[in-house]
Amino acid sequence: MTEAGADYAATDPDVFSRGSLSLTYELLRSRDAELALVVRNICHSEPLPKGPNVPQNKNSDYFKVTLDSLQVRAIVENLHVEEQNDPGRMVMAQALMEDWMNLARKMISDLLDEEKPLTN
């Protein structure tokens, strides 16, 4: 989704859509209400800038997620949905869990890059 004027892509691991964050909130709130509120509050922050060809409505909002590693881990653990009666929601939860796992992998990679010694 990289557009002129936008310095992010919707596929960046730390960029989540309003819909993804809202679903995360819905799935978390019965298991970890405090963490769910943290996720919901991201949606109340300023969305990332949109390019000129992107619809200017809330459904096209994206947000940069800056949670700490323990919060991301707790999200992944709590998104594990067992025996839901709604197979569609289960598929969406699994895809969402993969998005959060991608963020966790990015965080690990960034940490490992910081630990590499500088070469002279």
N, C-alpha and C positions, 0 to 999 in steps of 0.2 A: 504494500500500500504506500510505498514511498511516493509522495507527491511533491511538486514544487512548493517550497515553503515549509514542508514538513521534514524534520530530521530524524524520523523514526520509520519503522516498518511494522505493520500489524503482526508480522511473523517474528519480531524480536521477542526473545523469551521473557523479557521483563515488561512487555506491553500487553495489556489485557483490555478486551472490549467491555463496555458497560454490561452487556448481556452475560459475559463470562463471570464478571465479578458479582452480579446479582444472583446468578445461579449458585455460585460458591457460597454466598451469604445464606441462601435458602437451605442448602444442604448442610451447612455448618451450624446453623442457629440452634438446633435441638441438641447438638453434641458439645458445642463449645461456643456459648453465646457471646462471650467477651471477644474471642477471635473473629466471630462472625461480624460483630460490630466494627472491628478494625477494618475488615474487608469492605463493609458497606460504606464506611467513611471515605474510602478511596474514591468511590463514585460521587461523593459530595465535594471532592476537590476539583480543581480546574483541569478539564480534559486537555490532552495534547493538541497542539494546533493542527488544523485540517488544511489540506491543499484546496485549491480552487475547484477541483472537479469532484470533491467529496460532498455529499448532501449535508447541509448544515442543520442537523437535528440530533437529538440525544441518542438515537439508535446508532449513529455513526461515531460516537465518542469512544476514544481510546485513552487509557491512563497508564502512566509508568508506575509500576509497583516497586516500592522500596522497603519491603518488609525484611526483617532479619531472618537468618537461616532457621532459627528455632520455630518461628511462626510459619514459615513455608513448610517445614517438616510436619508441624501439627496439622496444617491444612491437608497435606497429602495423606496423612494417617487417618484423618477424619472424613475424607471424601471416599474412603473405601466403603462402598455401599453393598451390603449383603442382602440377598433375598427381598428385593423390592418387587412389588406387584406391578410396577410400571416399567416394562422393558425399555421403552424409549428414554425414560429418565435415567435408567441405568447406563445406557449407551452414552448419553450426554455426560453423566458423572464420570465415566471412564475416560472420555476425551478430555474433560476438564482436568482430571487428575494428571493426565499426560502433560497438559500445558503447565501445571504447577511443578511437575517433575522436571520439565525442561528448564524452568526458572531455577530450580535447585541445582541442576547440572551446570548452568551458567555461573551460579554463585560459587560452586566448587572450582570451576575452571578459572574464574577471576581470582580466587584465593590462591590457587596454585601458581598463577602468573605473577602474583605479588611476591611469592616466596622464592621465585627464581633469582639466582644471583645475577647481578649486573656484570656484563663482560666489558673489560676495558679495551 
